[in-house]
Amino acid sequence: MTDEEIQQILDDYNICYVVGNLPSSSKAFTFCHGDRYLVVVSEQCSSTQQRLSLVHELKHIIKGHFQGGFEEVEILEKEAKQ
């Protein structure tokens, strides 16, 4: 995904993206509030891993994983990794 494609997705889906201090066990997480999203990526990750983690979180948003329940987290994770 190019920088331009990522920026377009951020704009289209009303996503705020930040790099922050997360526990070492977390690479990234997404918080959804209504139609807005906050994606936080760990500052402890390399820039390559930060980008991969951002794209992974964007896939969750694009695929609508925040619109339903979280009963099948393993399935949602597998789908986002594809």
C-alpha positions in Angstrom: 0.0 0.0 0.0 1.4 3.4 -1.0 1.5 6.4 1.3 -1.1 8.0 -0.8 -3.4 5.0 -0.5 -3.0 4.9 3.2 -3.8 8.6 3.5 -6.9 8.2 1.3 -8.1 5.4 3.6 -7.4 7.6 6.7 -9.5 10.4 5.1 -12.3 8.2 3.8 -12.9 6.3 7.0 -12.4 9.2 9.5 -9.3 7.7 11.1 -6.8 9.4 13.3 -3.4 7.6 13.4 -0.8 8.2 16.1 2.4 6.5 17.3 2.4 6.1 21.0 3.8 4.3 24.0 2.1 0.9 24.3 3.0 -2.1 26.4 5.7 -4.3 24.8 3.2 -7.0 24.1 1.1 -4.7 21.8 2.1 -3.5 18.3 -1.1 -1.6 17.7 -4.7 -1.2 18.6 -7.8 0.5 17.2 -10.5 2.3 19.2 -13.9 2.9 17.5 -16.3 5.6 18.6 -19.3 6.0 16.4 -18.0 6.6 12.9 -14.5 7.7 14.0 -11.5 5.6 14.6 -8.2 6.0 16.5 -5.4 3.8 15.5 -2.4 3.7 17.9 0.8 2.1 16.8 3.7 1.3 19.2 6.6 3.6 19.1 8.8 0.7 20.2 8.3 -1.0 16.8 10.6 -0.4 13.9 9.2 1.9 11.2 8.6 -1.1 9.0 6.6 -2.9 11.7 4.7 0.3 12.5 3.6 0.5 8.8 2.6 -3.2 8.8 0.7 -2.8 12.0 -1.1 0.3 10.7 -2.1 -1.6 7.5 -3.3 -4.5 9.6 -5.5 -2.2 11.7 -6.8 -0.5 8.5 -7.9 -3.8 7.1 -10.0 -4.4 10.3 -11.7 -1.1 9.7 -12.2 -1.6 6.0 -13.6 -5.1 6.5 -16.1 -3.8 9.1 -14.8 -5.7 12.0 -15.9 -3.0 14.4 -19.5 -3.1 13.3 -20.4 -6.4 14.9 -19.5 -8.4 17.9 -16.1 -9.8 18.8 -17.2 -13.3 19.5 -14.8 -14.7 16.8 -11.6 -12.6 17.3 -9.4 -15.4 15.9 -11.4 -15.4 12.6 -11.2 -11.6 12.4 -7.5 -11.6 13.0 -6.9 -14.2 10.3 -9.0 -12.3 7.8 -7.1 -9.0 8.5 -3.7 -10.9 8.1 -4.6 -12.0 4.5 
